[in-house]
Amino acid sequence: MTERARGALMFAIVAGLILGTGVVQSWNSALLILNMGLVSAVMALGVNLQWGFAGLFNVGVMGFVALGGLATVLVSMPPVGAAWSAGAARLGLGLVLAVVAIAAAVLAWQRLRAGLRGWVVAAVLVAGYFAFRAVFDPAVSAIESVDPAVSGYLGGLGLPVVLAWPAGGLLAAAVAWLIGKTALGLRSDYLAIATLGIAEIIIAVIKNEDWMARGVKNVIGLPRPMPYEIDLQNDPGFVQTAAGLGIDPTTASTLYVKLGYGMMFAIVLAILLVLAQLALKSPWGRMMRAIRDNETAARAMGKDVTRRHLQIFVLGSAVCGVAGAMMTTLDGQLTPGTYQPLRYTFLIWVMVIVGGSGNNFGAVLGGFLIWFLWVQVEPIGQAVMNLATLGMSDGNWLKVHLLDSVQHMRLLTMGVILLLVLRFSPKGLLPER
């Protein structure tokens, strides 16, 4: 079977699974799986850029996804006027003082002689820290005290929420550049530890800095690019169209909204996939793969390996930021407590490895397939366990144990799938050419 035919068959199987969900369960469930599958495919594409193209082991995926979600709040939510009046100016002054202190410390380190610069840099940083806290803390307290039950933060720019998607990519790219300048000189295992730790720091900042996005109080009611279902149900034209199709208006409204999200997400995925393919087949892409396969040879040929690693690290993180903004838009709220390593690191890596690292279409395939299994394994496991224990009496210890173990089927299934793919198709379902 040719590579193209194999890819078409794999995508047809995944499409059949999603369509089967619509027939057996409900079309709402199928569209929900489709939408999150599209978002997962974008995340997997970002990780594949870093790992498949350049061999960078980034375990901080969830940090960049969270930054995309934060960008959705900062761009789309309306500004809180009272909070801006209470302490925005002092907050900005505090941030300026922090930047000035860091710049002064860097300048002192570069200009002074070795015996003196350590003491001067330490003195500048300590003085800058206390000056920063003296201005910043009162401003934060004033902002967070403004009606904390419903706001207690500065809000956003009040722009269309779709603009938050590229903004999420830009924010993630900016943070990735700062991280990459310090961490990309490390070996792969140390890089993994560093990116994981930095991602946890990002999540901790989002959770604790209430003035920025309400922290763990969550931001709900984010603007949507699609109309609300209740508005569609109150639209006579929409109700008439739904009745003509023989669909209940309530069901039709949810299907319409989810289809709209699916079309928007599919357009974003298609654009990113085309750009990734063009990059892969370009001289730049061949250079990145050469660096991945043999850094020593690439350096001997005059390639700046660290600079190229920084480029691909920023690009992959930007794609993950776009995916995070899309997911937060779909959810309609920012909930920092849900950014768990299991979901946004392990699962995305399984998608890339199962689909085929180094192959953009393989990463997309893995995103759809693994997300489908992640959602459907538990109900399928429940049905299998019910069938297996059908002849057992109620209260039987084995029956109770098997039924209580259904909730662990997800992790077991992900592990089994990963082992099977690594055993029988080590390069993934759609290997790199």
For each residue, the residues with C-beta under 8 A, 3 or more apart:
1: 5 6 9
2: 5 6
3: 6 7 430 433
4: 7 8
5: 1 2 8 9
6: 1 2 3 9 10 430
7: 3 4 10 11 361 365 430
8: 4 5 11 12
9: 1 5 6 12 13
10: 6 7 13 14 365 369 429 430
11: 7 8 14 15 365 368
12: 8 9 15 16
13: 9 10 16 17
14: 10 11 17 18 365 368 369 372
15: 11 12 18 19
16: 12 13 19 20
17: 13 14 20 21 369 372 376
18: 14 15 21 22 30 33 34 37 368 372
19: 15 16 22 23 30
20: 16 17 23 24
21: 17 18 24 25 26 29 30 33 372 376
22: 18 19 25 26 27 29 30 31
23: 19 20
24: 20 21
25: 21 22 29 30
26: 21 22 29 30
27: 22 30 31 255
28: 31 32 251 254 255 258
29: 21 22 25 26 32 33
30: 18 19 21 22 25 26 27 33 34
31: 22 27 28 34 35 255 258 259 262
32: 28 29 35 36 258
33: 18 21 29 30 36 37 371 372 375 376
34: 18 30 31 37 38 258 262
35: 31 32 38 39 258 261 262 265 330
36: 32 33 39 40 327 330 371 375
37: 18 33 34 40 41 367 368 371 372
38: 34 35 41 42 262 265 266 268 269 326 367 368
39: 35 36 42 43 265 323 326 327 330
40: 36 37 43 44 323 347 348 351 367 368 370 371
41: 37 38 44 45 269 351 363 364 367 368
42: 38 39 45 46 265 268 269 272 319 320 322 323 326 367
43: 39 40 46 47 61 65 319 320 323 344 348 351 367
44: 40 41 47 48 348 351 352 355 363 364 366 367
45: 41 42 48 49 269 272 273 276 319 360 363 364 367
46: 42 43 49 50 61 64 316 317 318 319 320 322 323
47: 43 44 50 51 58 61 316 320 348 349 351 352 363
48: 44 45 51 52 53 276 316 352 355 357 358 359 360 362 363
49: 45 46 52 53 54 276 279 312 315 316 319
50: 46 47 53 54 56 58 312 313 316 317
51: 47 48 54 55 56 57 58 352 357
52: 48 49 352 357 358 359 360 363 432
53: 48 49 50 279 280 285 288 289 292 312 358
54: 49 50 51 288 291 292 308 309 312 313
55: 51 188 291 292
56: 50 51 184 188 191 309 312 313 316
57: 51 188 189 191 192 195
58: 47 50 51 61 191 192 195 313 316 317
59: 192 193 195 196 199 345 349
60: 63 64 179 195 196 197 198 199 202 345
61: 43 46 47 58 64 65 199 320 344 345 348 349
62: 65 66 199 203 339 340 341 343 344 345
63: 60 66 67 175 195 198 199 200 201 202 203
64: 46 60 61 67 68 172 175 176 199 202 317 320 321 324
65: 43 61 62 68 69 320 321 323 324 327 339 344
66: 62 63 69 70 199 202 203 206 324 336 339
67: 63 64 70 71 168 171 172 175 202 321 324
68: 64 65 71 72 165 168 169 171 172 320 321 322 323 324 325 326 327 328
69: 65 66 72 73 168 324 325 327 328 334 336 339
70: 66 67 73 74 168 171 206 212 213 334
71: 67 68 74 75 164 167 168 170 171 172 321 324 325
72: 68 69 75 76 161 164 168 222 325 328 329 334
73: 69 70 76 77 156 213 219 222 328 334
74: 70 71 77 156 157 164 167 171 212 213
75: 71 72 156 157 159 161 163 164 167
76: 72 73 156 157 158 159 160 161 163 164 222 223
77: 73 74 155 156 158 219 222 223
78: 155 156 158
79: 84 154 155 156 157 158
80: 83 84 146 151 153 154 155
81: 84 85
82: 85 86 146 147 151
83: 80 86 87 88 143 146 151 152 153 154 155 211
84: 79 80 81 88 154 155
85: 81 82 88
86: 82 83 142 143 145 146
87: 83 90 91 138 139 140 141 142 143 211
88: 83 84 85 91 92 139 143 154
89: 92 93 139
90: 87 93 94 135 136 138 139 142
91: 87 88 94 95 136 139 140 143 154 211
92: 88 89 95 96
93: 89 90 96 97 135 139
94: 90 91 97 98 132 133 135 136 139
95: 91 92 98 99 136
96: 92 93 99 100
97: 93 94 100 101 128 131 132 135 136
98: 94 95 101 102 128 132 136
99: 95 96 102 103
100: 96 97 103 104 128
101: 97 98 104 105 124 125 127 128 129 131 132
102: 98 99 105 106 125 128
103: 99 100 106 107
104: 100 101 107 108 124 128
105: 101 102 108 109 121 124 125 128
106: 102 103 109 110
107: 103 104 110 111
108: 104 105 111 112 117 120 121 124
109: 105 106 112 117 121
110: 106 107
111: 107 108 117
112: 108 109 116 117 120
113: 116 117
114: 117 118
115: 118
116: 112 113 119 120
117: 108 109 111 112 113 114 120 121
118: 114 115 121 122
119: 116 122 123
120: 108 112 116 117 123 124
121: 105 108 109 117 118 124 125
122: 118 119 125 126
123: 119 120 126 127
124: 101 104 105 108 120 121 127 128
125: 101 102 105 121 122 128 129
126: 122 123 129 130
127: 101 123 124 130 131
128: 97 98 100 101 102 104 105 124 125 131 132
129: 101 125 126 132 133
130: 126 127 133 134
131: 97 101 127 128 134 135
132: 94 97 98 101 128 129 135 136
133: 94 129 130 136 137
134: 130 131 137 138
135: 90 93 94 97 131 132 138 139
136: 90 91 94 95 97 98 132 133 139 140
137: 133 134 140 141
138: 87 90 134 135 141 142
139: 87 88 89 90 91 93 94 135 136 142 143 211
140: 87 91 136 137 143 144 209 210 211
141: 87 137 138 144 145
142: 86 87 90 138 139 145 146
143: 83 86 87 88 91 139 140 146 152 153 154 211
144: 140 141 148 152 153 210 211
145: 86 141 142 148 152
146: 80 82 83 86 142 143 151 152
147: 82 150 151 152
148: 144 145 151 152 210 217
149: 152
150: 147
151: 80 82 83 146 147 148 155 214
152: 83 143 144 145 146 147 148 149 210 211 214 217
153: 80 83 143 144 210 211 212 213 214 219
154: 79 80 83 84 88 91 143 211 212
155: 77 78 79 80 83 84 151 158
156: 73 74 75 76 77 78 79 159
157: 74 75 76 79
158: 76 77 78 79 155
159: 75 76 156 163 164
160: 76 163 223 225
161: 72 75 76 164 222 223 224 225 329
162: 165 225 264
163: 75 76 159 160 166 167
164: 71 72 74 75 76 159 161 167 168 325 328 329
165: 68 162 168 169 268 322 325 326 329
166: 163 169 170 322
167: 71 74 75 163 164 170 171 325
168: 67 68 69 70 71 72 164 165 171 172 321 322 324 325
169: 68 165 166 172 173 318 319 321 322 325
170: 71 166 167 173 174 318 321
171: 67 68 70 71 74 167 168 174 175 321
172: 64 67 68 71 168 169 175 176 317 318 320 321 322 324
173: 169 170 176 177 314 315 317 318 321
174: 170 171 177 178
175: 63 64 67 171 172 178 179 202 317
176: 64 172 173 179 180 313 314 316 317 318
177: 173 174 180 181 310 314
178: 174 175 181 182
179: 60 175 176 182 183 194 195 198 313
180: 176 177 183 184 309 310 313 314
181: 177 178 184 310
182: 178 179 185
183: 179 180 186 191 194 195 198
184: 56 180 181 191 306 309 310 313
185: 182 306
186: 183 190 191 194
187: 190 191
188: 55 56 57 191 192
189: 57 192 193
190: 186 187 193 194
191: 56 57 58 183 184 186 187 188 194 195
192: 57 58 59 188 189 195 196
193: 59 189 190 196 197
194: 179 183 186 190 191 197 198
195: 57 58 59 60 63 179 183 191 192 198 199
196: 59 60 192 193 199 200 341 345
197: 60 193 194 200 201
198: 60 63 179 183 194 195 201 202
199: 59 60 61 62 63 64 66 195 196 202 203 345
200: 63 196 197 203 204
201: 63 197 198 204 205
202: 60 63 64 66 67 175 198 199 205 206
203: 62 63 66 199 200 206 207 336 339
204: 200 201 207 208
205: 201 202 208 209 212
206: 66 70 202 203 209 212 213 215 336
207: 203 204 215 216 336 337
208: 204 205 215
209: 140 205 206 212 213 215
210: 140 144 148 152 153 213 214 215 217
211: 83 87 91 139 140 143 144 152 153 154
212: 70 74 153 154 205 206 209 215
213: 70 73 74 153 206 209 210 219 334 336
214: 151 152 153 210 217 218 219 334
215: 206 207 208 209 210 212 336
216: 207 336 337
217: 148 152 210 214
218: 214 333 334 335 336 337
219: 73 77 153 213 214 222 333 334
220: 332 333
221: 332 333
222: 72 73 76 77 161 219 328 329 331 332 333 334
223: 76 77 160 161
224: 161 227 228 329 332
225: 160 161 162 260 261 264 329
226: 257 260 261
227: 224 231 232 257
228: 224 231 232 257
229: 232 233 250 253 254 257
230: 233 234 253
231: 227 228 234 235
232: 227 228 229 235 238 249 252 253 256 257
233: 229 230 238 239 249 250 253
234: 230 231
235: 231 232 238 239
236: 239 240
237: 240 241
238: 232 233 235 241 242 249 252 253 256
239: 233 235 236 242 243 249
240: 236 237 243 244
241: 237 238 244 245 252
242: 238 239 245 247 248 249 252 253
243: 239 240 246 247 249
244: 240 241
245: 241 242 252
246: 243
247: 242 243 251 252 255
248: 242 251 252
249: 232 233 238 239 242 243 252 253
250: 229 233 253 254
251: 28 247 248 254 255
252: 232 238 241 242 245 247 248 249 255 256
253: 229 230 232 233 238 242 249 250 256 257
254: 28 229 250 251 257 258
255: 27 28 31 247 251 252 258 259
256: 232 238 252 253 259 260
257: 226 227 228 229 232 253 254 260 261
258: 28 31 32 34 35 254 255 261 262
259: 31 255 256 262 263
260: 225 226 256 257 263 264
261: 35 225 226 257 258 264 265 330
262: 31 34 35 38 258 259 265 266
263: 259 260 266 267
264: 162 225 260 261 267 268
265: 35 38 39 42 261 262 268 269 326 330
266: 38 262 263 269 270
267: 263 264 270 271
268: 38 42 165 264 265 271 272 322 326
269: 38 41 42 45 265 266 272 273 364
270: 266 267 273 274
271: 267 268 274 275
272: 42 45 268 269 275 276 319 322
273: 45 269 270 276 277 360 361 364
274: 270 271 277 278
275: 271 272 278 279
276: 45 48 49 272 273 279 280 360
277: 273 274 280 281 360
278: 274 275 281 282
279: 49 53 275 276 282 284 285
280: 53 276 277 285 360
281: 277 278 285
282: 278 279 285 286
283: 286 287
284: 279 287 288
285: 53 279 280 281 282 288 289
286: 282 283 289 290
287: 283 284 290 291 298 303 308
288: 53 54 284 285 291 292 308 312
289: 53 285 286 292 293 358
290: 286 287 293 294 297 298 303
291: 54 55 287 288 294 295 298 303 305 308 309
292: 53 54 55 288 289 295
293: 289 290
294: 290 291 297 298
295: 291 292 298 299 305
296: 299 300
297: 290 294 300 301
298: 287 290 291 294 295 301 303 305
299: 295 296 302 303 305
300: 296 297
301: 297 298
302: 299
303: 287 290 291 298 299 308
304: 307 308
305: 291 295 298 299 308 309
306: 184 185 309 310
307: 304 310 311
308: 54 287 288 291 303 304 305 311 312
309: 54 56 180 184 291 305 306 312 313
310: 177 180 181 184 306 307 313 314
311: 307 308 314 315
312: 49 50 53 54 56 288 308 309 315 316
313: 50 54 56 58 176 179 180 184 309 310 316 317
314: 173 176 177 180 310 311 317 318
315: 49 173 311 312 318 319
316: 46 47 48 49 50 56 58 176 312 313 319 320
317: 46 50 58 64 172 173 175 176 313 314 320 321
318: 46 169 170 172 173 176 314 315 321 322
319: 42 43 45 46 49 169 272 315 316 322 323
320: 42 43 46 47 61 64 65 68 172 316 317 323 324
321: 64 65 67 68 71 168 169 170 171 172 173 317 318 324 325
322: 42 46 68 165 166 168 169 172 268 272 318 319 325 326
323: 39 40 42 43 46 65 68 319 320 326 327
324: 64 65 66 67 68 69 71 168 172 320 321 327 328
325: 68 69 71 72 164 165 167 168 169 321 322 328 329
326: 38 39 42 68 165 265 268 322 323 329 330
327: 36 39 65 68 69 323 324 330 331
328: 68 69 72 73 164 222 324 325 331 333 334
329: 72 161 164 165 222 224 225 325 326 332
330: 35 36 39 261 265 326 327
331: 222 327 328 334 335
332: 220 221 222 224 329
333: 218 219 220 221 222 328
334: 69 70 72 73 213 214 218 219 222 328 331
335: 218 331 338
336: 66 69 203 206 207 213 215 216 218 339
337: 207 216 218
338: 335 343
339: 62 65 66 69 203 336 343 344
340: 62 343 344
341: 62 196 344 345 346
342: 345 346 347
343: 62 338 339 340 346 347
344: 43 61 62 65 339 340 341 347 348
345: 59 60 61 62 196 199 341 342 348 349
346: 341 342 343 349 350 414
347: 40 342 343 344 350 351 370 371 374 414
348: 40 43 44 47 61 344 345 351 352
349: 47 59 61 345 346 352 353
350: 346 347 353 354 366 370 414 417 418
351: 40 41 43 44 47 347 348 354 355 363 366 367 369 370 371
352: 44 47 48 51 52 348 349 355 357 362 363 366
353: 349 350 357 366 418 421 422 428
354: 350 351 366 369 370 417 418 421 428 429
355: 44 48 351 352 359 361 362 363 364 365 366 367 369 370 428 429 430
356: 359 361 362 363 365 366 427 428 429 430 431 432
357: 48 51 52 352 353 362 363 427 428 432
358: 48 52 53 289 362 427 431 432
359: 48 52 355 356 362 363 428 430 431 432 433
360: 45 48 52 273 276 277 280 363 364
361: 7 273 355 356 364 365 430
362: 48 352 355 356 357 358 359 365 366 428 429 430 431 432
363: 41 44 45 47 48 52 351 352 355 356 357 359 360 366 367
364: 41 44 45 269 273 355 360 361 367 368
365: 7 10 11 14 355 356 361 362 368 369 429 430
366: 44 350 351 352 353 354 355 356 362 363 369 370 428 429
367: 37 38 40 41 42 43 44 45 351 355 363 364 370 371
368: 11 14 18 37 38 40 41 364 365 371 372
369: 10 14 17 351 354 355 365 366 372 373 429
370: 40 347 350 351 354 355 366 367 373 374 414 417
371: 33 36 37 40 347 351 367 368 374 375
372: 14 17 18 21 33 37 368 369 375 376
373: 369 370 376 377 413 414 417
374: 347 370 371 377 410 414
375: 33 36 371 372 378
376: 17 21 33 372 373 379 380
377: 373 374 380 381 409 410 413
378: 375 381 382 406 407 409 410
379: 376 382 383
380: 376 377 383 384 409
381: 377 378 384 385 406 409 413
382: 378 379 385 386 403 406
383: 379 380 386 387
384: 380 381 387 388
385: 381 382 388 389 402 403 405 406
386: 382 383 389 390 403
387: 383 384 390
388: 384 385 402
389: 385 386 392 396 398 399 402 403
390: 386 387
391:
392: 389 396 398 399
393: 396 399
394: 399
395: 399 400
396: 389 392 393 399 400
397: 400 401
398: 389 392 401 402
399: 389 392 393 394 395 396 402 403
400: 395 396 397 403 404
401: 397 398 404 405
402: 385 388 389 398 399 405 406
403: 382 385 386 389 399 400 406
404: 400 401 407
405: 385 401 402 408 409
406: 378 381 382 385 402 403 409
407: 378 404 410
408: 405 411 412
409: 377 378 380 381 405 406 412 413
410: 374 377 378 407 413 414
411: 408 414 415
412: 408 409 415 416
413: 373 377 381 409 410 416 417
414: 346 347 350 370 373 374 410 411 417 418
415: 411 412 418 419
416: 412 413 419 420
417: 350 354 370 373 413 414 420 421
418: 350 353 354 414 415 421 422
419: 415 416 422 423
420: 416 417 423 424
421: 353 354 417 418 424 425 426 428 429
422: 353 418 419 425 426
423: 419 420 426
424: 420 421
425: 421 422 428 429 431
426: 421 422 423
427: 356 357 358 431 432
428: 353 354 355 356 357 359 362 366 421 425 431 432
429: 10 354 355 356 362 365 366 369 421 425
430: 3 6 7 10 355 356 359 361 362 365
431: 356 358 359 362 425 427 428
432: 52 356 357 358 359 362 427 428
433: 3 359
